[in-house]
């Protein structure tokens, strides 16, 4: 059997109801690989289902981003795959991703084709909206701005070269931020249609909850402050603050969570508290970059 070229990092938190299916699907892969399970301090019996696998059990829940960051020093293979514990990759999933990156040396990451249980398409990659959101693509050509972190393959050396995974994000936007930094480093991201994965989207997090919107909005602004042209980042932060002030003047009136004043103020406070470390990260990202921030934004924002 050929030597494994990929370490598949499976991040789990209270995944006892679905991780068996994920690990069984990995065992059925056509390509040799290593599996590293990052257990975010689960207390639901997940740990008992992981015997026979290489497991790093974290002392506390560090989220998807934190667990991926903690895993990276333990990866010794050419490629590293990110995989949610609520996914079921098809047998040819890893083969398709590895072959795609082998055929395209300029690509640093490959996006999978994620499908929901009803077989509708969730994501074949990520686009960058005109206001700096990372949004899933339901169809695409070969090249995409970024990848959905639920199932993707990255070149390990290039991930390390651009600073790894933003552990402090906890979850959401660690994929968009990473793809953005890869592009600033001069690398591309491709979409691989044959790399099929079924994804029980939201099985490990409550989509639409207050925490979801907090992470989503906070991490978008942090990603912009780290990776976007400063005029764009400052403009979007100011826009978020102005909209919050206008909403406060009008009253909440049972609005959706993302339009309620309280949660939005918490986002702004969290971003402000992280500003010193974020600006230091911005400087480091700029020093590593070979492509201008304005160039990446002009090419991909709103495309």
Secondary structure, 3 states (H helix, E strand, C coil): CCCCCEEEEEEECCCCCCHHHHHHHHHCCCCCCEEEEEECCCCCCCHHHCCCCEEEECCCCCHHHHHHHHHHCCCCCCEEEEEECCEEECCCHHHHHHHHHHCCCCEEEEEEEEECCCCCEEECCEEECCCCCEEECCCCCCEECECCCCEEEEEHHHHHHCCCCCHHHCCCCHHHHHHHHHHHCCCEEEEEEEEEEEECCCCCCCCCCHHHHHHHHHHHHHHHHHHCCHHHHHHHHHHHHHHHHHHHHHCCCCCCHHHCHHHHHHHHHHHHHHHHHHHHHHHHHHHHCCCCHHHHHHHHECC
